[in-house]
Amino acid sequence: MSGPRPRGEGRQFSREMTVARIRERNDAAVEVMFLESVRIYKLYRQHPAFDRILRLLRDTLEARRALTVTLASVDSDVIEGAEGS
C-alpha cells in the first residue's frame, strides 16, 4: 500500500487501493469501499467519466488487484479518477 501523493498542481491526491465492495443505490453516487481504508468513498453519477471509472472499479474488484484512485483532496471521500495498475 502506498500513501497519498500529490497529483499535478491541484490539491488532488492519488493512492493505490484495492476495491473491497461497490454499493450501488438509486441516488447521486455509487459507494466504494477499499481494503486499505475504513472510509466509504463516493463516485458521483454526474462525473463525466462515471461509466469508465465504475467499469474499472468492477474489473479490479473481480480480478482482486489494486488500482490508483485519485481523490478530490487528501481528506476527501470523492473519487475523481482511477487508473489500472
ABEGO torsion letter per residue (X at the ends): XBBBBBBEABABBBBBBBBABBBBBABABBBBBBAABABBBBBBAABAAAAAAAAAAAAAAAAGBBBBBBBABAABABBABBBBX
